[in-house]
């Protein structure tokens, strides 16, 4: 079973439109959530099948999209999923 990384770099991506179209399709199908910020793509696997993961990895390889396992955002946090936590007490 392949595992899909959560953070990817689109800096050298050959066809962003193709990548975005595939990601939107998977999001519409309820299989992922994703967010693009500049050249950084964050993906949350909700219900991807192995064949979906293989397809995405191949698509990323063919379009020079590289995994960023050591990425840290501007606050030095690497595990932020980009989704707000509204039930926190202040």
N, C-alpha and C positions, 0 to 999 in steps of 0.2 A: 504494500500500500504506500503510495506516495503521500507526502505531506506538503501542503501549500504554505509557504511563508506568509507572514502577515504584512510585512513592509517591503515595498519594491520601489526602485528608482526608475523614473521615466525620462531622465535627462537625455539619454541617447536613443530613445524610442523612435523607430522608423515610421510607424503608423499609429499615432495616438487615437485616431478616429476608430480604427478597427478594434483596438484594445478597449476603448470606452464603450463601443457598441456591444461587445461580448459581455463586458462587466454589467452593463445595464440590463441585458437579457437575463443574466443569472440573478441579478437583484430582483427583477420583475417576477422571476420564477420562485423567489423566496429562498434561494440557495446561498446568497451572500449579502452582506452590507459592505459598501466600500465608500472611501472618501479620498479625493485627490486634493493635495495642498501643494501648489507649485509643481515640483518634479517628484514629489513623494506620493505614492499610492499605498493606502492602508486597506487591507481586506480582512473582513471577519467571516470565517466559514460558518455558515448556519446549517446547511444541509447538502453540501457538495458530495456527489458520488465520486468514486475513484476515476471514472471516465472523464468527469468534468475537470478534476484536478489535473489529469494527464493532458487534456486539451489546453487548459490554461498555461501549464508549464511549457508546453510545446509552442503555444502562441507567444508567450513571453520570450522564449529562447530565439524564435524566428524574428522577433522585432526588437531585440536588444534591450529588453527590460530586465534589470538585474535586481536580485534580492538584496536587501539591506538589513542583515540580521543584527548589526550593531548600531542601528540608527537611534539617535536621541533627539527629541524635539527641542525647541528653543528653551525649555525649562529644565532640560536634562532628564526628562522622564521618557523611558523607552516602552513602557507598558500601557500607555494611555490609548484607549480604543477609540477616542474621538466622540464618544457618546456621553452626554451629560448625565450626572447622577443627581436627580432632583430630590431625592429623599434624604439627603444629608442635612443634618441640623447645623445651624450657624449660631 
